[in-house]
């Protein structure tokens, strides 16, 4: 993907192995319009095909991370074309598109630089690790817009913060500020310059063995199935890494007190 300063999504390479994806429609608070969704899909296709990409950071341009789904197409009121079946056929691909960080094989970090609303919260939750700036605010006001929550909110929120706090957010729609988001586990850290912090952590992660990283993400994705299933996975995944050149490089680098140079083989 060729990034330009005016494109709906910017994809850049701020450090070795690190890719930065910026939602770039600040005038509409990075709302998930059809244009932005198409550009998002294209950018993730590029990241997935990039053999050198080891970590992805997602952030928003301007003062807002993401204001959620663009609902302007409903401004005309009820339509005969807006049947339940047709709306469902529209919603599912939209959900799956924006939740693609879950399916991406590499770790994805969210640099939440400002308010994040509705489906935007689900995008942040689809990322593996979240960092927040001081101005970040998390809210899921679906019910207060007259709609049921979507894009996995009823699963992603309880996974991150527990059922009781998920109920609080979904029932009240209130804003959760950055410091409370940290206490609740919505984010792992609050940083004054959140993008710099996320990129620094991404650079650190990118130095790890890429095969081990990908297998670790895959293992964590199924960890909810229980300890025995985790042991079964690890008894296969760990031997895979033990057959690679990377493990020998890691051991040698440790003995020589230097940083390892992993090649992913």
Secondary structure, 3 states (H helix, E strand, C coil): CCCCCCCCEEEEEEECCEEEEEECCHHHCCCECHHHHHHHHHHHHHHHHCCCCCEEEEEECCCEEECCECCHHHCCCCCCCCCHHHHHHHHHHHHHHHCHHHHCCCEEEEEECCEEECHHHHHHHHCCEEEECCCCEEECCCHHHCCCCCCCHHHHHHHHHCHHHHHHHHHHCCCEEHHHHHHHCCCCEECCCHHHHHHHHHHHHHCCCHHHHHHHHHHHHCHHHCHHHHHHHHHHHHHHHHCCHHHHHHHHHHHCCCCCCCCCC
